[in-house]
Amino acid sequence: MSLSQEWIARADRVIMKTYGRYPIVPVRGQGCELWDADGRRYLDFLAGVAVNNLGHCHPKVVAALQQQAANLIHCSNYYHVPSQIELAELLCSLCFADQAFFCNSGAEANEAAIKLARKFSREKYGAERYEIITAADSFHGRTMATVSATGQEKVQRFFDPLLHGFKHVPFNDLEALRATVGPQTCAVLLEPIQGEGGINVPSVDYMRGVRQLCDERQLLLIFDEVQTGLGRTGKLFAHEHFDIAPDIMTLAKALAGGAPIGTMLARAEVAAAFTPGTHGSTFGGNPLMTTAALAAVRAILEEGLLERAQAMGSYLQERLASLQRFPCVREVRGIGLMVGLNLTIPGAEIVNQGHARGVLLNCTHDTVLRFVPPLVVTREQIDEMIGILERILAEI
Ligand SMILES: *Cc1c(COP(=O)(O)O)cnc(C)c1O
C-alpha cells in the first residue's frame, strides 16, 4: 500500500462521508503546484476552490501566520483587535462599504448578511418585511439559512423544513425578479457571477437593472462575492465589472490566502442595525486570521495580481476556446481567472483523467469544467494543463 492509500483507508473509518473525495492526499504546496503523500506532483487548477488566489504557501502569508501565532492567536471580541481594525479599514477603503463584521467562512458571512438585512428592514419598514429573493442555481453555503437561500434542490434535499422567507427566481432575468418582489421583500441576494452553478455570467443590463429595481423598491442588494471576490475575476470585486455597488457584500474563500476567515461588509446606515448582542462569533476576526488576511489582501494589490488575473484569464480562455474543435466541448465562459468550459457530456471522467496525468481539474454543475487556478499561474502552466486536456479530449 502506498502512503496515500494508507491515509485513504484510515479516512474511510473515521471521516464522515460528506464529500466525494478523490484518491489524492496533498501534503505540500508551493505556488500552483501540490505534492501528495507519495511525492507525486500536481498542477493545481482548482486552488482549494478559488481559495488559494496567491498560490499555495505565499511567503507573506506564511510569515504573517508564523509571527502572529507566536504573539497572540485569540483573545475574544470582548476586546478590540488591532489587526481586525486594520483589515476592516483596508477593505472599506477598497469598496463601497463603511463597516465590517468578521466570521470564519462564506456560509457564516452570508448568515450575517441575512440577519443584518432582516433586522435593518424590520426596524425601518416593519416586521412583515423579511423575505429575501435569490437566484436559481445559486450557492450560498451549507448552514440551514444559507441552504434555504441556495437555489439548488440537491443542496436542500433531506433538510426540510427549510428556513421560511426565501424565494428563488431565474438568474439573469430581470422581469422574473421584478414580478417576484412584493411588500414582504427586504433584499435580493446574488452572486455577481455564479460559481457552483456553472460559471454563469449575467449581462451588464441585468445587473444594473437589479440595482435600479432595488433602489426603486427600497430593497437591500446583497452580493455574495465569496468566490468572485479578491481578484478572481481580474477586478478586486466582481461587481466592479458592472459599475454598480451592493449595500452588503460577503467575502471569504481567498481573503486570508488559505486561512479560514469570512467577512460581511455594509454601508454605515445598514451596518448600524447590528447593535451589541445581536450577532457574534467566538473566533470571528481573531488576531491570527485577520493578520493573515491583511498580508493576503496587500499581496494581491502590491503584486499586480488583478492585472495578472486579467492577462492570464484572457490567455486561458483563448486556449480553452481552441478546444471547441472537440465535439464534446460546447463553449467557454467566465471573467478573468473564473472560467468554465461547458461540455456536451458529464465532466467527471475528464477530471479523473486529469488527476491521473497530474493536473487537478474540477467539474461543477455536471457538465462544466471549472478553472479557478491561483492568480499567480503562468502561461507555461496554462500550456501544460491545456496539453494534458487536449490529450484527454482526443481519447474520449
Ligand atoms: C464557497 C461559497 C460559499 C460557502 O463558503 P464556505 O466557506 O464553504 O461556507 C458561499 N457562497 C459562494 C458563492 C461560494 O462560492
The ligand as an SDF file (V2000), in Angstrom:
LIG
                    3D

 15 15  0  0  0  0  0  0  0  0999 V2000
  -17.8870   28.6060   -1.2810 C   0  0  0  0  0  0  0  0  0  0  0  0
  -19.0570   29.5120   -1.3190 C   0  0  0  0  0  0  0  0  0  0  0  0
  -19.8450   29.7520   -0.1680 C   0  0  0  0  0  0  0  0  0  0  0  0
  -19.6640   28.9710    1.1130 C   0  0  0  0  0  0  0  0  0  0  0  0
  -18.4480   29.2280    1.7150 O   0  0  0  0  0  0  0  0  0  0  0  0
  -17.9650   28.2840    2.9430 P   0  0  0  0  0  0  0  0  0  0  0  0
  -16.6890   28.9290    3.4000 O   0  0  0  0  0  0  0  0  0  0  0  0
  -17.7800   26.9140    2.3850 O   0  0  0  0  0  0  0  0  0  0  0  0
  -19.0310   28.3150    3.9610 O   0  0  0  0  0  0  0  0  0  0  0  0
  -20.8440   30.6900   -0.2500 C   0  0  0  0  0  0  0  0  0  0  0  0
  -21.0740   31.3640   -1.3840 N   0  0  0  0  0  0  0  0  0  0  0  0
  -20.3480   31.1710   -2.5020 C   0  0  0  0  0  0  0  0  0  0  0  0
  -20.6410   31.9750   -3.7140 C   0  0  0  0  0  0  0  0  0  0  0  0
  -19.3260   30.2290   -2.5100 C   0  0  0  0  0  0  0  0  0  0  0  0
  -18.6350   30.0090   -3.6250 O   0  0  0  0  0  0  0  0  0  0  0  0
  1  2  1  0
  2  3  1  0
  2 14  2  0
  3  4  1  0
  3 10  2  0
  4  5  1  0
  5  6  1  0
  6  7  2  0
  6  8  1  0
  6  9  1  0
 10 11  1  0
 11 12  2  0
 12 13  1  0
 12 14  1  0
 14 15  1  0
M  END
$$$$
